[in-house]
């Protein structure tokens, strides 16, 4: 029974009793309390307890109704807080919530310790906020850029890092801005920005930002590949190349492949000197230096290096020299195995 229906029924009942008693006896009754007298019709005295009970009942219903309303409101707020917690988990944000409902608080405590991700692209919920977040994450995972103001995430957030990398990949002007303000961005974003610039810009532009980037192996190989495609006038200096290789450990095969690229644009003298300097960084790099010498048939220098080597070192080069000494000049490193 609703409160309005109960009140209407109670009023009708009290009025009925009052009318019935009033018709039976229209007299008055005087109640003496202390020095005061209360004179009311007898019918009113008869229904007075019912009126008091009615008022007390209404107050009781209002009190517990308001109490239940507050409890329901608290549960609603706690539920919203849990949805916010789930949304933050999807976005990779660290959030701690304090809830009033004991069971919901226990649930939130469990969720806080979980990693949440969307199972597939068919995710759907009636909650618009969560739906929007899931859609944005799907877009980012597909390589698209979502405006930063919509995500409202710090630049070091994993999802924002991926999002900004997406922007770098599609916007070279933004890539340049990242390199100019490299201290404001995660290293992964700066690295991707530099790779974008290596691909799209000239060596003149690339060299401006060398000091703003932490060079690793894949960046160095990409950079040297790009450098090998330009003329000596705009290329990196030998000293710069050696300094970068000093910081990044490359394999002999990688150095050999780079030498093949530089051979197309660099002069023999410059390439030989470069790899001579590189060989001084690491004993294993001598093989790459020997490869360059062999490409330019610098047999005397090769003999000098081989004469100071162990018997089991540089066997392919020793075999090549033996073949040439035997008059078999048609052989090259491409026709024998070398390491």
N, C-alpha and C positions, 0 to 999 in steps of 0.2 A: 504494500500500500504506500502510495506517495505521500509526502508531507502535506501537500495541499489538500488531498482527499481526506487525510486523517483530521486535519484542522476543520474542514467543512463538516465532517461527520460529528466531531466533538461539539461544535457550535450548535448544530441542529439538536443533538441529544440534550445539551444543557438547556437550550431554549425550550425544548419540549417539556423537560422536567419542571423548569421554572413556570411555564404556562399552566401545566397541570396542577401544581401545588398552589399557584396564585388563584386559580379558579376555585379551589377547595377552601382556601382560607386567605382572605385579603388583609388579615391583621398584621400588626408589626410586632417585632420582638426587640427588646432593649438589652444590650450587653454592657455591663458595668465593668470597666477596667480602670483600676486606680481611681482617679477623680474624673475620668472621662466616660461618657456614655455613647454607645453606638446603636442607633435606631435604624433598622432596615426591615423591609417586608419579610415575613416568615419564609416566603418562597425563595428569597435571595439567600437567606441563611441555609436553606436546604441544599441549594446548588453551589454554595460557597466551596465546600470540600472538592467538588468536581471541577470547579473553576481553578482552584489551587493546583489540583492534580494535573489539569490540562496545561496550565502555565509551566509547571515543573517538567512535565513530559516534553513540552515544546523546547524548553531550555536544554533538556537532556539530549533531545534529538539534534538540536542545533550544535551543541558542544561536540558530540561524537561525529556529527556530519562534517564539522569544520576540521576535527582531528583527522578523519579519514581523507579529507581533501588535502590536508598538508602532507599526509603519508603518501597519497597518490601523486602529489606534485613532486615529492622527494624521489619517488621511484622513477617518475618521468625524467627528472633532471639526471638521475643516476644512469638511466638508459641512454640519454643523449650523451652523457660523458663516456659511456662504453663505446658508442658509435664513433665519437671523436677519437677515442683511444685506438680503435680499429683503423680509422682513417689515417691516423698518424703512423701506425705500424706499417700500413701499406706504403706510406711515403718515406719510410725509413727514419722517422723522427722518434726521439726518446721522450716519452711522456709518462708521468706518474699522476694518477687520479686518486682522490680521496672521496669515497662514497659513504652515504649514510646507511643504505640498506646492506645488512650483513651478508646476505647471499650474493648480491651483485658485487659487493666489495671483494668477496672471495673469487668471483669470476674475473673481475678486473685484474686481480693479482696474478691469476694464471695467464691472462692475455698479455700482460706486461712482459712476461718471460718468453713469449713465443715470437717467431718470425712469421709474418703473414704475407702471402703472395696470392695472386689470382690464378686459379687452376687453368682456365682457358678463356678465350675471347668471348664466350657465350655468357659471361657473368652478367647477372641482372638482379636488381633489387628495387624496391619501391622507394628506398632512401636516395633522394636526388644527389645529395652531397657525396655519398660513397660511389654512386654510379659515375659521377663526374670525375672523381679521382681515378677510378679504374680505367675510364676512357682515356684520361690524360697519360697514365702509365703505359697503356697499350700503344698510344701514339709515339711515346718516347722510345719504347722498345722496338718500334717499327722504323726508327731512325728519323722521326719528325721532331721539330722543335716546338715546344709549348712555351708561350711567353712567360717569362720569369714572374711577372706580377700576378699571374694566375696561380702559380704553384706556391709562391711565397715561402720558398725554402732557402736556407743559406747556401752559399756557393760550395761548401764542403760536404753537402748532403749527397749520398751516392746517386740518387735519382737526378738531382740537379746537375751533378757532374756529367752524367750521361746525356742529359738534356742540352747542356752547354756544348758538349762535344758534337752533338747533332747540329747545333747552330754553327759551330766552327766549320764543320764539313760542308755546309751549304752557303756560308757567308764569309768570303775572304777578308772583307773589311772588318768584321768582328774578330777574325783570327788575328789581324794586325793589332786591333785594340787590346786583345788578350796579351799579346807579346809586349806591347808598350806598358801595360799595367800588370805584368806577370806576377807581382807579389800579392795581387788581390785574388788570384785564382789557384785552384788545385793544380799540382804538377801534371796530372794526367791531361787536364784541359790545355795547359801551356804546351805540353808535348804534341798534342793533336793539332794545336794551332800552328806550331812550327812545321809540322809535317805538311799541313795545308799550304803554308807559304812556300815550302820547298817545291811542292808540286806546281803551284800556280804562279809564283813570282820569279824574278830574275835573281841571279847570284848577288847582284849589287844590293838588293833589298834584303836578301837572306842574311848577308854578312852583318847587317846592322843589328840583328837580334841574336847573334851567336852567344853573346855574354848573358842573355836573359833566359837561356834554356839549359837544362841539365841533359847533356848528350848521353844517350845510351846506345846499345848496339844497333837496333833497327833504325834509329834516327841517324846514326853515323853512316850506316850503309846507304840509306836513302840520300843523305847529304852528299856523300862522295860520288854516288851515281849521278846526281844532278851536276856536281862540279865537273865531272869528266865530260860533260856534254858541251861545255862552254870553252871559249878561247882562253889562253893564258892571261890575257889582259884583265879578265873579270873573275878568274878562278881564285880559289883559296891559295894562300901561300903554303909552301912545303912545311914551314915551321908550324903553321896552324894545324895542318893535317897531322903531323907527328905528335903534337901536343894532345890532340883529341884521341888519337890511337893509344897514347900513353895512358889515358884515363879509362879507355874502353878496351877490354880484351877481345880481340878478333881472332878467329881461327886462321890457319895458313890458307885454307881453301877460300875463305872470304877475302883475304888480302890478295890472293892470286886472281880471283874474279874481278876485284877492283882494278888490279893492274891491267887486265885485259881491256877494261873500259877506258882507263886513262891512256892506253896506247893509241887510241883513235884520235885523241886531241892534244896530247902532251908531246913535247919534244923528247927524243931518247935521252939526252943529257939530263933533263929535269926529272924524268921518271926514274932513271937509274940512281940519281942522287937521292931522290925521295925514298926509294926502297933501301938504299944503303943506310940512311938515317933510321928508317923503321927497323931494320935488322938489328940495330944497336939497342933497341928497347927490350928485346927478348930473343934468346937463342933460337927458339922455334921459328921466329920470323925470317931466319936466314934462308929457309927454303923458298919463301916468296921472293926474296932478293935474288936468289939463284935463278928462279923462273924468269925474272925480268932480264937478267944478264943473258940467259939462254935465248930469249926472244930476239935479242939484238946481237946474238952470236959473239958475246964478249968472253970467248973461251979462255983467254989468259987469266982474266979475273976469276973465272969459275975455278980454274986449276989452283990458283992461289988459295981460295977458300977451302977447296977439297983437300988440299995438301995438309991443312991443319985440322982436319976432321977425323973422327974415329972411323974405324973400318966399316962399321955398320951404319954410318950416317950418310944421308944423301945418295943412296945407292943408285937411284935412277939417273941422277946427274953424272955420277961416275961412269955409269954404263954409256950415257950419251957421249961423254968425252972420249971414252975408249973406242966407240964406234967411229967418231970423227977422226981420231988418230989413226984408225985403220983404213981411212979413206972412204968410209961409208957416210958421206955427207947428206944423203937423202933422209937420214933419220932425224927426227925432232922429238920434242917432248910430247907432241900429239900422237906419236906412233909407238911410244913406250909408256909403261906405267911409271908414275912418279908421285912422290909425296914430299 
